[in-house]
Amino acid sequence: PVLQMLALTTAEIEQRAKALVEQLGPTELNLSLEAGESAIGGGAAPTSMIKSVLIALTHPHKSAGELEQQLRNSSPPVISRISENKVLLDLRTVSTTDLPALIAALKRLYPFPTYP
């Protein structure tokens, strides 16, 4: 699985990120895609980076820290990082089988608007 994750191209990750955002539908969260980097390994290669596409989350009334904490406390926990007051999700390390759980966690984060 690690080699498959490392081999993903930025185009493949961007495609997955766009699909995830589309599946979420309308939400109070502000979602955007950003060019970014994935860290490769913690102890083995702590300064090695590989290009990626990130999903950036913000909310009009919640801080990035509050969003990050709610995601971390969700079930299953969603591990993200914060940069420039945005919560960043990197799909490089999210398997396709885990995407539904991630979408469900994001949908539980804030109520989605309902329309009559």
Secondary structure, 3 states (H helix, E strand, C coil): CHHHHHHCCHHHHHHHHHHHHHHHCCCCCEEEEEEEEEECCCCCCCCCEEEEEEEEEECCCCCHHHHHHHHHCCCCCCCCEEECCEEEEEHHHCCCCCHHHHHHHHHHHCCCCCCC
